[in-house]
Amino acid sequence: MANEICPVRDVIARISDKWSILSIYALGAYGKLRFSELIHKIDGISHRMLTVTLRNLEGDGYIKRTVYAEVPPRVDYELTELGRSLMQELSGIIGWAEKNGKEILAFRNKK
């Protein structure tokens, strides 16, 4: 039993890292985006980390990747229905962080 994958732990581990949350947030807030647009929306993420994050999120069904046969190739990313339902849940936490961010930073600066 202890060696079996715990579905809750597995899902939380995947979606709780900051790059996953910020990627989902960017796609939820701005809609369909290209890779270069995402890199600009997510401050501090490297090309490599965004690539890994998007692959993981796509593999779990949170985002959809659409490749267009154009020259140069165009790739768009957008939330799936599952991703949009996750965004709805995250929006409460995001709103809480926006509302309380200054107070939290003030506490940090007291140290």
C-alpha positions, -999 to 999 in steps of 0.1 A, spaced: 0 0 0 27 25 9 44 21 -24 13 28 -45 9 62 -61 -15 83 -41 -36 102 -66 -41 132 -45 -4 135 -37 6 129 -73 -18 156 -87 -10 181 -60 28 176 -66 23 183 -103 1 214 -101 16 230 -70 50 240 -83 52 277 -91 58 273 -128 28 251 -133 6 275 -114 19 305 -132 16 288 -166 -20 279 -158 -27 314 -145 -12 330 -176 -33 308 -200 -64 314 -178 -60 351 -178 -49 357 -214 -63 328 -233 -45 311 -262 -9 321 -262 23 312 -282 54 300 -264 71 334 -268 41 352 -254 40 328 -224 77 334 -217 70 371 -214 39 366 -192 58 344 -167 85 365 -152 118 346 -145 110 313 -162 136 299 -186 129 285 -220 139 250 -208 116 252 -177 87 265 -197 91 236 -222 92 210 -194 63 226 -176 41 228 -207 49 192 -216 39 180 -181 7 201 -182 -2 188 -216 6 152 -206 -18 155 -177 -46 171 -198 -46 206 -184 -34 223 -216 -38 217 -253 -10 223 -278 -19 231 -313 7 230 -341 0 249 -373 17 238 -405 31 272 -414 65 286 -422 78 293 -396 58 268 -376 33 282 -351 23 266 -319 -4 278 -296 -12 267 -260 -45 270 -243 -63 255 -213 -85 225 -218 -118 220 -199 -98 203 -172 -74 232 -171 -102 257 -169 -117 239 -140 -84 240 -122 -80 277 -130 -114 283 -113 -101 266 -81 -68 285 -83 -85 318 -88 -95 319 -51 -59 313 -40 -46 339 -65 -71 364 -53 -62 358 -17 -25 362 -26 -32 395 -44 -53 408 -15 -28 398 12 6 401 -6 15 435 8 8 424 43 28 392 39 58 412 25 56 436 54 58 407 78 88 393 59 105 427 60 102 428 99 129 401 102 
